[in-house]
Amino acid sequence: MIQVLGGVWALLLGIVFIMLGNGMHFTLMGLRGGIEGFSASELAIVTSGYFAGFLSGARLSPELIRRVGHVRVFAALGSLMSGALIAFPLLPDPWLWTILRVIVGFCMSGIFVTAESWLNDAATNETRGKVLSAYMIAQTLGVIGAQGLLTLGDAGTSGLFIGASILVSLALTPILLSVSPVPAAEVARPMPLRTLFRGAPLSTVGIFLLGSVYAAQSGMAAVFGTQTGMTTAEVALFMAMLFGGALLLQYPIGWLSDRMDRRKLIFGAALLGALACAAGWFLGGAMWLLMAAAFMAGGTTMPLYALFLAYTNDALSTEDMPAASGGLVFTFGLGAIVGPMVTGSAMQWGGPFAFWLVLGATFGAIALYALYRMTQREVTPVDETESYLGVLPSASPVAVEAAGAWAAEQAEAEREDEAP
């Protein structure tokens, strides 16, 4: 494993710094927005701006890289993002924040496309699974670590925003000074949604709903914490529990995924997420219950994303996987734009605990649709399914395509080994 990571350590280190800065800024939106007196609906629009920018960046970044090269794109987007982070406390207006969030989302998407192109080129067929797994772990650890950094400053000042900007700037150093070459990004054109739905209806509907859950958790959880009177340290811990659950539950869910009907696992994970949200709704008076609910809700959200990708690979041919991956990323992005606005409106109307109500209802809808789809299509034998690889929702189409290709190759190799 050490030899595998030797060629990509600079990238992984840079990604940790990037995610430290980006993770701080996500939570800071809720903390500082509450201090500035922004409503839940206004902060929901601010949150959606990030995912609108991310979605557009995923489509435009490959073309930018082909035109001017990965180094220039990476440096330009990193610098632009660093500047945008500093601008937030200087421009305390929800509409200006929305514009800044669109910019940050666009920059993050381009940074991911560039970084993941490097990873994909540096890995071989034998090492791609380990490299991608290390990359996803680096992302998650960066976001969790960011919550700890928030306790070192005051969200009412500019210090934490400056700190996030510095971390993003530092992230560029090991990556841009590395001697490893990076190819231009190649991303397949996304499959039309109608075609994707005909081939994988459960994944199409489920990943749209999951996009709304993930975006609401990432952007509105800090708003919920602020409005319920949590301290900065408690909000940071609440956010860390969301991502910590994903880090710990990813492996057992992935292990089960390769050994049972994935639709049943999707149903079970979504039901578990709904029950966790119900606990947060009904029993949220105790802080430890809120933390436990966040752990389970976050712990099912991110593995569900990888489950939907794996199930799509099971349903489609190898030739269709790259285009399907792009279609699923686009569908997820649409849900991520809608989710915070629905959640913010509910919190504006029903109070902060409506956060759990919307998330629970969405998890419930995923579970019910998975249950329905079990009656519409025969189960795919386990020995004919593709391998599972834990892909995070923050990954760009480059990583999603690479993970899909690895899963297909791994499953084919395993079938050949088992053949008499």
C-alpha positions in Angstrom: 0.0 0.0 0.0 2.9 2.4 0.8 4.3 1.8 -2.7 0.9 2.4 -4.2 0.5 5.8 -2.4 4.1 6.9 -3.1 3.3 8.4 -6.4 0.1 10.2 -5.3 1.0 11.4 -1.8 1.2 15.0 -2.9 -2.3 14.9 -4.3 -3.7 13.2 -1.2 -2.1 15.8 1.0 -3.4 18.6 -1.1 -6.9 17.1 -1.0 -6.8 16.9 2.8 -6.0 20.6 2.9 -8.6 21.5 0.3 -11.3 19.6 2.3 -10.2 21.2 5.5 -10.8 24.6 4.0 -14.0 23.5 2.2 -15.4 21.7 5.3 -14.8 24.8 7.4 -16.6 27.0 5.0 -19.7 24.7 4.8 -20.2 24.8 8.6 -19.3 28.5 8.8 -22.2 29.4 6.5 -24.7 28.2 9.1 -22.8 29.7 12.0 -22.0 33.1 10.5 -25.4 33.2 8.8 -27.1 32.9 12.1 -25.0 35.7 13.6 -25.9 37.9 10.6 -29.6 37.2 11.1 -30.2 35.3 7.8 -33.3 33.2 7.7 -33.4 29.5 7.1 -34.8 30.1 3.6 -32.1 32.5 2.7 -29.4 30.1 3.9 -31.0 27.3 2.0 -30.6 29.4 -1.2 -27.0 30.1 -0.3 -26.5 26.3 0.2 -28.1 25.5 -3.2 -25.7 27.9 -4.9 -22.7 25.7 -4.1 -24.3 22.7 -5.7 -25.4 24.7 -8.8 -21.8 25.8 -9.2 -20.5 22.3 -8.6 -22.8 20.9 -11.2 -21.8 23.5 -13.8 -18.1 23.0 -13.0 -18.4 19.3 -13.6 -19.6 20.0 -17.1 -17.2 22.9 -18.0 -14.0 22.0 -16.3 -12.9 19.2 -18.7 -13.1 21.7 -21.6 -11.1 24.3 -19.7 -8.4 21.7 -18.9 -8.2 20.7 -22.6 -7.8 24.3 -23.6 -5.2 25.7 -21.2 -3.9 22.6 -19.3 -4.5 21.2 -15.9 -1.8 23.2 -14.0 -3.3 26.5 -15.0 -6.8 25.5 -14.3 -5.9 24.0 -11.0 -4.0 27.1 -9.9 -6.6 29.5 -11.2 -9.5 27.8 -9.5 -7.6 27.4 -6.3 -6.8 31.1 -6.2 -10.3 32.1 -7.1 -11.7 29.9 -4.3 -9.3 31.2 -1.8 -10.3 34.8 -2.6 -14.0 33.9 -2.4 -13.6 32.5 1.1 -12.1 35.7 2.3 -14.9 37.7 0.8 -17.7 36.0 2.8 -17.3 38.1 6.0 -16.8 41.2 4.0 -20.1 40.9 2.1 -22.7 39.9 4.6 -25.6 39.7 2.2 -27.5 36.4 1.3 -27.6 37.2 -2.4 -23.9 38.0 -2.5 -23.2 34.9 -0.5 -25.1 32.9 -3.0 -22.9 34.2 -5.8 -19.8 33.4 -3.8 -21.1 29.9 -3.1 -21.6 29.4 -6.8 -18.0 30.4 -7.4 -16.7 28.1 -4.6 -18.8 25.2 -5.9 -17.5 25.7 -9.5 -13.9 25.9 -8.2 -14.2 22.8 -6.1 -15.7 20.8 -9.0 -12.8 21.8 -11.3 -10.3 21.0 -8.6 -11.8 17.6 -8.2 -11.9 16.9 -11.9 -8.2 17.8 -12.2 -7.1 15.9 -9.1 -9.1 12.8 -10.0 -7.7 12.8 -13.6 -4.2 12.7 -12.0 -5.3 9.8 -9.7 -6.8 7.9 -12.5 -3.7 8.2 -14.7 -1.3 7.4 -11.8 -3.2 4.2 -10.9 -2.9 0.8 -12.7 -5.7 -1.7 -13.0 -4.2 -3.5 -10.0 -3.9 -0.4 -7.8 -6.9 1.7 -8.8 -9.2 0.4 -6.1 -6.7 1.1 -3.3 -5.9 4.6 -4.7 -9.5 5.6 -5.1 -10.2 4.3 -1.6 -7.3 6.3 -0.1 -8.6 9.4 -2.0 -12.1 9.0 -0.5 -10.7 8.5 3.0 -8.5 11.7 2.6 -11.6 13.6 1.6 -13.6 12.4 4.6 -10.8 13.0 7.1 -10.4 16.5 5.8 -14.0 17.3 6.3 -14.0 15.8 9.8 -10.8 17.6 10.8 -12.3 20.9 9.6 -14.9 20.7 12.3 -12.2 20.5 14.9 -10.5 23.6 13.5 -13.8 25.6 13.9 -13.4 25.4 17.6 -10.2 27.4 17.5 -11.8 30.7 16.5 -14.9 32.9 16.6 -17.4 32.6 13.7 -18.4 36.2 14.3 -15.0 37.5 13.1 -13.1 37.0 9.9 -10.4 34.7 11.4 -12.0 31.4 10.5 -12.7 32.4 6.9 -9.1 33.6 6.6 -8.0 30.3 8.0 -10.1 28.3 5.4 -8.6 30.5 2.7 -5.1 29.8 3.9 -5.7 26.0 3.9 -7.0 26.1 0.3 -3.9 28.1 -0.8 -1.6 25.7 1.0 -3.3 22.8 -0.7 -2.0 24.0 -4.1 1.7 23.8 -3.0 2.3 20.0 -2.9 0.2 19.4 -5.9 1.6 22.1 -8.2 5.2 21.3 -7.2 4.8 17.6 -7.9 6.7 16.3 -10.9 4.0 13.7 -11.7 2.3 14.5 -15.1 -1.4 14.8 -15.3 -3.4 14.1 -18.4 -6.2 16.2 -19.7 -9.5 15.2 -18.2 -11.7 12.9 -20.3 -15.3 12.6 -19.2 -18.0 10.9 -21.2 -21.1 12.8 -22.2 -23.8 12.1 -19.6 -26.5 9.7 -20.6 -29.9 11.4 -21.1 -32.1 11.1 -18.1 -34.9 9.3 -20.0 -32.5 6.6 -21.1 -31.0 6.4 -17.7 -34.4 6.0 -16.1 -35.4 3.2 -18.5 -32.2 1.3 -17.7 -31.9 1.9 -14.0 -35.1 3.5 -12.6 -34.2 2.8 -8.9 -30.8 4.5 -9.2 -32.2 7.5 -11.1 -35.0 8.3 -8.7 -33.0 7.2 -5.6 -29.9 9.2 -6.4 -32.0 12.4 -7.1 -33.6 12.0 -3.6 -30.3 11.2 -2.1 -28.8 14.4 -3.6 -31.4 16.4 -1.7 -30.5 14.6 1.5 -26.8 15.0 1.2 -27.0 18.7 0.4 -29.4 19.4 3.2 -27.1 17.6 5.6 -24.0 19.4 4.4 -25.5 22.9 4.3 -28.5 23.0 6.6 -27.2 20.9 9.5 -25.2 23.8 10.8 -28.2 26.1 10.4 -30.2 23.6 12.5 -27.5 23.5 15.2 -27.4 27.3 15.3 -31.1 27.7 15.5 -31.5 25.2 18.3 -28.9 27.0 20.4 -25.9 24.7 20.0 -22.5 26.2 20.7 -19.8 26.4 18.0 -18.1 23.3 19.4 -21.5 21.4 19.5 -22.3 22.4 15.9 -18.8 21.2 14.8 -19.3 17.9 16.6 -22.7 17.5 15.1 -21.2 18.0 11.6 -18.3 15.7 12.4 -20.8 12.9 13.4 -22.5 13.1 10.0 -19.2 12.4 8.2 -17.8 10.2 10.9 -20.8 7.8 10.4 -20.1 7.6 6.7 -16.4 6.8 7.4 -17.2 3.9 9.8 -20.2 2.4 8.1 -18.9 2.5 4.5 -17.0 -0.8 4.9 -19.7 -3.0 6.5 -22.3 -1.7 4.0 -19.9 -2.3 1.1 -19.1 -5.8 2.4 -22.8 -6.7 2.5 -23.3 -5.1 -1.0 -21.2 -7.8 -2.6 -23.1 -10.6 -0.9 -26.8 -9.8 -1.2 -29.5 -8.2 -3.3 -28.5 -4.6 -3.5 -32.1 -3.4 -3.6 -32.7 -5.0 -0.2 -29.6 -3.3 1.2 -30.7 0.1 -0.3 -34.1 -0.4 1.3 -32.5 -1.3 4.7 -30.0 1.6 4.6 -32.7 4.1 3.7 -35.0 2.8 6.4 -32.2 3.0 8.9 -31.7 6.6 7.8 -35.4 7.4 8.2 -35.4 5.9 11.7 -32.4 7.9 12.7 -34.1 11.1 11.5 -37.3 10.1 13.3 -35.2 9.7 16.5 -33.8 13.2 15.9 -37.3 14.6 15.4 -39.0 13.0 18.4 -36.1 12.6 20.9 -33.9 15.5 19.9 -34.0 17.2 23.3 -30.9 15.3 24.5 -27.6 16.3 22.9 -26.2 12.7 22.8 -29.4 11.6 20.9 -28.9 14.3 18.3 -25.3 13.2 17.9 -26.3 9.6 17.5 -29.0 10.5 15.0 -26.5 12.5 13.0 -24.0 9.6 13.0 -26.6 7.1 11.7 -28.2 9.5 9.2 -24.8 10.5 7.7 -23.5 7.0 8.0 -26.2 5.8 5.6 -26.3 8.7 3.2 -22.8 8.3 1.7 -22.8 4.5 1.4 -26.2 4.8 -0.3 -24.6 6.9 -3.0 -22.0 4.1 -3.8 -24.8 1.5 -3.6 -26.8 3.3 -6.3 -23.7 3.5 -8.5 -23.0 -0.2 -8.0 -26.6 -1.1 -8.7 -26.5 0.9 -11.9 -23.4 -0.9 -13.0 -25.2 -4.2 -12.4 -28.1 -3.2 -14.6 -26.2 -1.7 -17.6 -23.6 -3.0 -20.0 -19.9 -2.1 -19.6 -20.0 0.2 -22.6 -22.9 2.3 -21.1 -21.3 2.7 -17.6 -19.3 5.9 -18.3 -22.2 7.8 -19.7 -24.5 6.4 -17.0 -22.1 7.6 -14.4 -22.2 11.1 -15.8 -26.0 11.0 -15.9 -26.1 9.9 -12.2 -23.8 12.7 -11.1 -26.0 15.2 -13.0 -29.1 13.8 -11.4 -27.6 13.9 -8.0 -26.6 17.5 -8.6 -30.2 18.4 -9.5 -31.4 16.9 -6.2 -28.7 18.7 -4.3 -29.9 22.0 -5.6 -33.5 21.3 -4.7 -33.0 19.7 -1.3 -31.7 22.6 0.7 -34.4 24.9 -0.6 -37.1 22.4 0.5 -35.5 21.9 3.8 -35.0 25.6 4.4 -38.6 26.4 3.6 -39.7 23.7 6.0 -37.5 25.0 8.8 -38.7 28.5 8.1 -42.3 27.3 8.4 -42.1 24.6 11.0 -39.0 25.5 13.1 -35.5 24.0 13.1 -36.6 20.4 13.9 -38.4 20.3 10.5 -34.8 19.6 9.3 -35.2 16.0 10.6 -38.8 15.7 9.2 -37.7 16.5 5.6 -34.7 14.2 5.8 -36.7 11.4 7.3 -39.5 11.7 4.7 -36.9 11.7 1.9 -35.2 8.6 3.3 -38.6 7.0 3.6 -39.4 7.8 -0.1 -36.1 6.1 -1.1 -37.0 3.0 1.0 -40.5 2.7 -0.4 -39.4 3.1 -4.0 -36.7 0.4 -3.5 -39.4 -1.9 -2.1 -41.6 -1.2 -5.1 -38.8 -1.9 -7.6 -38.2 -5.3 -6.0 -41.6 -6.3 -7.4 -40.8 -5.1 -10.9 -37.5 -6.8 -11.8 -35.9 -10.1 -11.0 -32.9 -10.1 -8.7 -29.5 -10.2 -10.3 -27.5 -13.2 -9.0 -24.8 -12.1 -6.7 -22.1 -13.8 -8.7 -23.1 -11.6 -11.7 -22.9 -8.3 -10.0 -20.1 -5.8 -10.1 -17.8 -5.0 -7.2 -18.6 -2.3 -4.7 -16.3 0.7 -4.2 -17.1 3.5 -1.7 -17.4 6.6 -3.8 -18.3 9.9 -2.0 -21.0 12.2 -3.3 -18.4 15.0 -3.6 -16.5 13.0 -6.3 -16.6 14.4 -9.9 -17.6 12.3 -12.9 -13.9 11.4 -13.4 -13.7 9.5 -10.1 -17.2 8.0 -10.6 -16.3 6.7 -14.1 -12.9 5.3 -12.8 -14.7 3.6 -9.9 -17.2 2.0 -12.2 -14.5 0.7 -14.5 -12.5 -0.7 -11.6 -15.7 -2.4 -10.2 -16.3 -4.1 -13.5 -12.7 -5.2 -13.9 -12.5 -6.5 -10.4 -15.8 -8.5 -10.7 -14.7 -10.0 -14.0 -11.3 -11.0 -12.5 -13.1 -12.6 -9.6 -15.4 -14.6 -11.9 -12.5 -15.8 -13.9 -10.7 -17.0 -10.8 -13.8 -18.9 -9.7 -14.5 -20.5 -13.1 -13.5 -24.2 -13.2 
